Amino acid sequence: MAEEISVDVAVIGAGPGGYVAALRAEQLGLKAAVIEKEFVGGTCLNIGCIPSKALLDATHLLSRIRGADAFGIKVGEVEVDFTRLQAHKSRVVSILTRGVAGLFRKKGIELVEGMGRFVEPGVLHVDLTAGGTQTVRANSVIIATGSLPIAPPGIEFDGERVITSREALDLEEIPTRFIVVGAGYIGLELGSVYARLGSRVVVLEMMDMALPEMDAELGEAAADLLGRQGLDIRLGSKVTSIDLEEGEAVVRYEQGDEERMLSADRVLVSVGRRPFLDGLGLEAVGLEPGPRGFLNVDDGMRTAVDNIYAVGDVVATPMLAHVAMDEGVVAAERIAGQASVMDYHAIPSVAYTHPELASVGLKEEEARERGLNIRVGKFPFRGNGRARAMNDVEGWVKIIADAETDALIGAHCIGPDAGHLIHEVVVAMGYRGYAEDLALTVHAHPTLSEAFKEAALAVDGRALHI
């Protein structure tokens, strides 16, 4: 390997934001190199989005098989081969990460495996994973180093009993008792996985609602439905300490005025993530993170240093893989001289429990707090023919529109395939559309998407099947 390479664009980090930025840069005729210290594909492909969905889909299939009697289908005792289930997850991850590496080779993008750091603007030194160092010179640099899990004060991960989502995805046996600290996306998804596999799952959430980042009504519905599935969700529960005692984790927490204690085989702490900028040598280029640790960027993802850009979890935008991908595209296009701007108007978010939860735009309470005059249309899946045929009727669709203009402000859904269905509103909002646009669109029958048409009709009090 050459001791020094020169490229048009160097990308630090091969996660969704970084690898997509490199692919787009290559499309635009720029020579690109990607520096990655651990995982091609980043957290998302290796220890986040993809492996968690493999486990979620597998265990959802398990729950569907166990419920087959409702359809008149008799099934004997169902057994789980956890080793093979984990092997399935690992196979999915391997296929996708090899696919990204293959794209790099096909497109002529150089992958530099190691930890990169700035020594001056446009010059990076890489401590190579295989040993030695390499210098990468670039006209522009994109920082896409992602994020790391954080723990509440006084709590430390040991990787065995007190774990992050990374270890929770790779357990070798199903825990009998599984405590989740934090009722956000990750906590509820992994809590659902292990509850379906037979663990006794307790979720401790400091806030008074599950999924505090989502619409309040969604969080309330999620806590109710997941509670009925076996997750013991305890809201208003502040964890004060986790100690290792006699081979188990002992969690102490406050609920109201009471101090309580629980023991478990494993404790997943999932209370948020922080930008990963450690060891990048930002001081060498005069780049300083903001008060919350994020890098400040303009609408083209450029930092305060002209030739340095940042995308994904290192900037103060939604910590979502699809956001990072689009930010990576914008950064590459700006470097290539295009006038691209990142648009955050219609960003979907999804929790892949069952039922799924999905949102776009403003929460209902957020719209009201801003003093907006809104109309809300809501339709339950119980009134949807396809949901009835699937025997999957829990949940609803809620659409929020401006009361004067009918412009779409937001949409929230809990129900089967919500993560797919929400994109009907995402596209409409992307075009600055109206509730009436959805209401007048002919939807195939019978489909789950008809619930969105009905919710749009309900904005004007015209829902037909309720």
C-alpha positions in Angstrom: 0.0 0.0 0.0 1.3 3.5 -0.9 2.4 5.5 2.1 0.5 8.5 0.7 -2.6 8.9 -1.5 -4.2 12.0 -2.9 -7.9 12.3 -3.7 -10.6 14.8 -4.3 -12.7 13.7 -1.3 -11.7 11.8 1.8 -14.6 10.5 3.9 -14.0 9.6 7.5 -16.4 6.8 8.4 -18.0 4.1 6.2 -21.5 4.2 7.8 -24.6 5.2 5.9 -23.7 8.9 5.6 -20.1 8.2 4.7 -20.4 5.4 2.2 -23.3 7.1 0.4 -21.3 10.4 0.2 -18.4 8.5 -1.4 -20.6 6.8 -3.9 -22.3 10.1 -4.9 -18.9 11.8 -5.1 -17.7 9.1 -7.5 -20.9 9.5 -9.6 -20.0 13.2 -9.9 -16.5 12.4 -11.2 -14.6 12.9 -8.0 -11.9 10.6 -6.8 -12.8 9.4 -3.3 -11.3 7.5 -0.4 -13.1 6.2 2.7 -11.3 5.8 6.0 -12.9 3.3 8.4 -11.5 2.0 11.6 -13.9 -0.9 12.3 -17.0 -1.6 10.2 -17.8 -1.1 6.5 -21.4 -0.1 6.7 -21.0 1.5 10.1 -23.2 1.0 13.2 -26.4 0.7 11.1 -25.4 -2.3 9.0 -23.3 -4.1 11.6 -24.6 -3.4 15.1 -27.8 -1.4 14.6 -30.6 -1.0 12.1 -30.0 -4.2 10.1 -29.2 -6.8 12.7 -32.0 -5.5 14.9 -34.5 -5.8 12.1 -33.3 -9.3 11.3 -34.1 -10.3 14.9 -37.4 -8.3 15.0 -38.6 -9.9 11.8 -37.6 -13.4 12.9 -39.3 -13.1 16.3 -42.4 -11.5 14.8 -42.7 -14.5 12.5 -42.4 -16.6 15.7 -45.3 -14.7 17.3 -47.4 -15.0 14.1 -46.8 -18.8 14.0 -47.9 -19.1 17.6 -51.1 -17.2 16.7 -51.9 -19.3 13.6 -54.8 -21.0 15.4 -56.8 -17.8 14.9 -56.7 -18.5 11.2 -57.7 -22.2 11.6 -54.1 -23.3 11.1 -53.0 -25.9 13.7 -49.3 -25.7 14.6 -47.5 -28.0 17.1 -45.0 -26.9 19.7 -42.7 -24.2 18.2 -39.1 -24.3 19.3 -36.4 -21.6 18.9 -32.9 -22.5 17.8 -31.3 -19.3 19.1 -27.9 -20.1 17.6 -29.4 -20.5 14.2 -31.5 -17.4 14.6 -28.3 -15.4 15.5 -26.6 -17.0 12.5 -29.4 -15.8 10.2 -28.9 -12.3 11.6 -25.1 -12.5 11.0 -25.6 -13.8 7.5 -27.8 -10.8 6.6 -25.2 -8.4 8.0 -22.4 -10.1 6.1 -24.2 -10.0 2.8 -24.9 -6.3 3.1 -21.5 -5.2 4.4 -19.8 -7.2 1.6 -22.1 -5.5 -0.8 -20.9 -2.0 0.3 -17.3 -3.1 0.1 -18.0 -4.5 -3.4 -19.5 -1.2 -4.5 -16.3 0.5 -3.4 -14.2 -1.8 -5.5 -16.6 -1.5 -8.5 -16.6 2.3 -8.3 -12.8 2.6 -7.7 -13.3 4.1 -4.2 -10.3 3.4 -2.1 -11.0 1.9 1.4 -8.4 2.8 4.0 -8.8 0.6 7.0 -7.7 2.4 10.2 -8.2 5.4 12.5 -7.8 8.7 10.7 -7.0 12.1 12.2 -6.4 15.6 10.9 -2.9 17.0 11.0 -3.9 20.1 8.9 -6.8 21.0 6.6 -6.9 18.4 3.8 -4.3 16.2 5.3 -5.1 13.1 7.4 -2.8 10.6 9.0 -4.3 7.1 9.3 -3.1 4.5 11.9 -3.8 1.4 9.8 -5.6 -1.6 11.3 -3.0 -3.9 9.7 -0.1 -1.8 11.2 1.8 1.2 10.0 0.5 4.6 8.9 -0.7 6.2 5.7 -1.3 9.8 4.7 -4.4 10.8 2.8 -4.4 14.2 1.1 -7.8 15.5 0.0 -9.2 18.7 -1.5 -12.3 18.2 0.8 -13.0 16.0 3.8 -16.4 14.7 5.0 -16.6 13.7 8.7 -19.1 10.9 9.0 -17.9 9.1 12.2 -21.4 8.5 13.7 -22.2 8.1 17.4 -21.7 6.0 20.6 -24.2 5.0 23.3 -24.2 7.0 26.4 -25.0 5.9 30.0 -26.7 7.9 32.8 -24.3 9.4 35.4 -22.8 6.7 37.7 -23.6 3.8 35.4 -20.9 2.0 33.5 -21.1 -0.6 30.7 -19.2 -3.8 31.4 -20.2 -5.5 28.2 -21.4 -8.6 30.0 -24.3 -7.8 32.4 -24.7 -4.1 31.8 -24.8 -3.8 28.0 -25.4 -1.6 25.0 -27.5 -2.5 22.0 -24.3 -3.9 20.4 -24.0 -6.7 23.0 -27.8 -7.1 23.1 -27.8 -8.1 19.4 -25.1 -10.7 20.0 -26.2 -12.6 23.1 -25.4 -16.3 23.0 -28.4 -17.3 25.1 -31.8 -15.9 25.8 -31.8 -14.1 29.2 -34.4 -15.2 31.7 -34.7 -11.7 33.1 -34.0 -8.7 30.9 -34.2 -5.1 32.0 -34.2 -2.2 29.5 -33.3 1.3 30.7 -35.0 3.7 28.3 -38.3 3.3 26.4 -37.1 4.8 23.1 -36.9 3.1 19.7 -33.9 0.9 20.5 -35.1 -0.1 24.0 -38.6 -1.1 22.9 -37.4 -2.9 19.8 -34.9 -5.1 21.6 -37.3 -5.5 24.5 -39.8 -6.8 22.1 -37.3 -9.3 20.6 -36.5 -10.9 23.9 -40.1 -10.8 25.2 -41.1 -12.8 22.2 -38.2 -15.2 22.9 -39.5 -15.8 26.4 -37.5 -13.3 28.6 -39.2 -11.5 31.4 -38.7 -8.0 30.2 -39.0 -4.9 32.4 -38.6 -1.4 30.7 -37.7 1.5 33.0 -38.3 4.9 31.5 -37.5 8.2 33.4 -40.1 10.2 31.4 -43.8 9.8 31.9 -44.3 8.4 28.4 -42.8 5.8 26.2 -41.2 6.9 23.0 -40.9 10.5 24.2 -39.5 11.6 20.8 -42.8 10.7 19.1 -46.3 12.0 19.2 -47.7 11.7 22.8 -50.7 9.7 21.6 -48.4 7.3 19.8 -46.3 6.7 22.9 -49.4 6.1 25.0 -50.7 3.6 22.5 -47.3 1.8 22.3 -47.1 1.4 26.0 -50.5 -0.1 26.1 -50.1 -2.5 23.2 -46.6 -3.6 24.1 -47.6 -4.0 27.7 -50.3 -6.5 26.5 -47.5 -8.4 24.7 -45.6 -8.9 27.9 -43.3 -5.9 28.3 -43.6 -4.5 31.8 -43.2 -0.8 31.0 -42.6 1.3 34.1 -42.8 5.0 33.3 -41.5 7.7 35.6 -38.7 5.4 36.8 -35.3 7.0 37.2 -32.4 4.5 37.4 -29.9 5.6 40.1 -27.5 2.7 40.1 -26.7 -0.6 38.5 -24.4 -2.9 40.6 -23.0 -6.4 39.9 -23.9 -8.7 42.7 -23.4 -12.5 42.8 -23.4 -12.9 39.0 -26.4 -10.7 38.3 -27.1 -7.0 37.7 -29.0 -5.2 40.4 -30.9 -2.1 39.3 -32.0 0.5 41.8 -34.5 3.1 40.6 -36.8 5.8 41.9 -40.5 5.7 41.0 -42.3 8.7 42.5 -41.2 8.8 46.2 -40.3 5.2 46.3 -36.9 3.6 45.9 -37.1 0.2 44.2 -34.8 -2.6 43.2 -34.8 -5.2 40.4 -32.4 -8.0 39.4 -31.7 -9.3 36.0 -29.3 -11.5 33.9 -28.8 -8.6 31.5 -29.5 -4.9 31.6 -29.6 -3.0 28.3 -29.0 0.7 28.8 -30.5 2.6 25.9 -30.9 6.3 26.9 -29.3 8.1 23.9 -26.2 8.5 21.9 -23.4 11.1 21.6 -21.4 12.2 18.5 -18.2 10.2 18.1 -15.4 12.8 17.4 -12.8 11.3 19.7 -9.2 11.3 18.3 -10.0 13.1 15.0 -7.6 15.9 15.7 -10.2 18.6 15.2 -8.0 21.1 17.1 -5.4 20.8 14.3 -7.9 22.3 11.8 -9.5 24.8 14.2 -12.8 23.0 14.3 -14.6 23.0 17.7 -17.8 21.1 18.5 -20.8 23.1 19.9 -21.9 22.9 23.5 -23.7 19.6 23.0 -20.8 18.0 21.2 -22.1 18.3 17.7 -20.4 20.0 14.8 -22.2 23.0 13.4 -22.9 23.0 9.6 -24.7 25.1 7.1 -27.5 23.9 4.8 -24.9 22.3 2.5 -23.3 20.3 5.4 -20.2 22.5 5.4 -18.5 23.2 8.8 -16.8 26.4 9.8 -13.7 25.2 7.9 -14.3 25.7 4.1 -13.2 22.3 2.8 -14.5 20.2 5.8 -18.1 18.9 5.8 -19.9 16.8 8.4 -22.9 14.5 8.1 -25.0 12.0 10.2 -24.9 11.7 13.9 -22.0 14.2 14.4 -24.3 17.0 13.5 -27.4 18.2 15.4 -30.0 16.6 13.1 -32.1 13.5 13.6 -29.9 10.5 14.4 -31.3 8.4 11.6 -29.5 6.4 8.9 -31.7 7.8 6.2 -31.0 11.3 7.3 -27.3 10.6 7.2 -27.5 9.2 3.7 -29.2 12.2 2.3 -26.8 14.6 4.1 -24.0 12.6 2.5 -25.4 13.1 -0.9 -25.8 16.9 -0.3 -22.2 17.2 1.0 -20.8 15.4 -2.1 -22.9 17.5 -4.4 -21.8 20.7 -2.7 -18.2 19.7 -3.0 -18.8 19.0 -6.7 -20.1 22.6 -7.1 -23.8 21.9 -7.1 -26.3 24.1 -5.1 -27.8 21.2 -3.1 -29.5 22.0 0.2 -30.6 19.5 2.8 -34.4 19.6 3.4 -35.6 18.4 6.8 -39.3 19.2 6.2 -40.5 15.6 5.8 -38.2 13.2 7.7 -39.9 9.9 8.6 -39.1 8.0 11.8 -40.1 4.5 12.6 -40.1 2.1 15.6 -40.0 -1.4 14.4 -42.0 -3.1 17.2 -45.2 -4.8 16.4 -47.4 -3.0 15.7 -44.9 -0.6 14.1 -45.0 3.1 14.9 -44.2 5.8 12.3 -44.2 9.6 12.2 -43.4 12.5 9.9 -43.7 16.2 10.6 -45.0 17.8 13.7 -46.5 16.0 16.7 -50.0 17.1 17.5 -49.0 18.6 20.8 -46.0 20.3 19.1 -48.4 22.0 16.6 -50.7 23.2 19.3 -47.8 24.5 21.4 -46.7 26.6 18.4 -50.2 28.1 18.3 -51.0 26.6 14.9 -54.7 26.3 14.0 -55.0 22.6 13.0 -57.5 19.9 12.1 -56.9 16.3 12.9 -58.2 13.3 11.1 -57.9 9.8 12.6 -58.9 6.4 11.4 -58.6 3.0 13.2 -57.2 -0.1 11.5 -60.3 -1.9 13.0 -62.2 -0.3 10.2 -59.8 -1.4 7.5 -60.8 -4.6 5.5 -57.3 -5.8 4.9 -56.3 -5.4 8.5 -59.3 -7.5 9.4 -58.3 -10.2 6.9 -54.8 -10.2 8.4 -56.2 -10.4 11.9 -54.0 -7.4 12.7 -56.3 -4.6 13.6 -54.6 -2.8 16.5 -53.7 0.8 15.9 -54.7 3.9 13.9 -53.6 6.6 11.5 -53.6 10.3 12.5 -53.2 13.1 10.0 -52.7 16.7 11.0 -53.4 19.6 8.6 -53.5 23.3 8.7 -57.1 24.3 9.4 -57.0 27.3 7.0 -54.9 26.0 4.1 -55.3 22.2 4.5 -51.5 21.8 4.1 -50.1 18.6 5.6 -48.3 19.3 8.9 -47.7 15.8 10.2 -48.9 12.2 10.3 -48.6 9.5 12.9 -49.4 5.8 12.6 -49.4 2.8 14.9 -50.3 -0.4 13.1 -49.2 -3.2 10.7 -46.5 -2.0 8.2 -46.7 1.5 9.5 -43.0 2.0 8.5 -43.9 1.4 4.9 -47.3 3.2 4.9 -46.0 6.5 6.3 -44.2 7.2 3.1 -47.5 8.1 1.4 -47.6 11.2 3.6 -43.8 11.7 3.4 -44.0 12.1 -0.4 -47.0 14.3 -0.2 -45.3 16.5 2.4 -42.2 16.6 0.3 -44.3 18.2 -2.4 -45.9 20.5 0.1 -49.2 18.7 -0.4 -52.6 18.8 1.3 -54.8 16.4 3.2 -57.3 16.7 0.3 -54.6 15.4 -2.1 -54.5 12.1 -0.1 -58.3 12.1 0.3 -58.9 12.4 -3.5 -56.3 9.8 -4.4 -57.8 6.4 -5.4 -56.3 3.7 -3.2 -56.4 0.0 -4.1 -58.9 -2.1 -2.2 -58.4 -4.0 0.1 -55.1 -2.5 1.3 -53.8 -1.1 4.6 -53.1 2.2 2.8 -56.8 2.9 2.6 -56.5 3.8 6.3 -54.5 6.9 5.3 -57.1 7.9 2.7 -59.8 7.6 5.4 -57.7 9.6 7.9 -57.3 12.3 5.3 -61.0 12.3 4.7 -61.5 12.5 8.5 -59.6 15.8 8.5 -62.7 17.3 6.9 -65.1 15.1 8.8 -65.7 12.9 5.8 -64.4 9.4 6.8 -66.6 6.8 5.3 -65.9 3.6 7.2 -66.2 4.8 10.8 
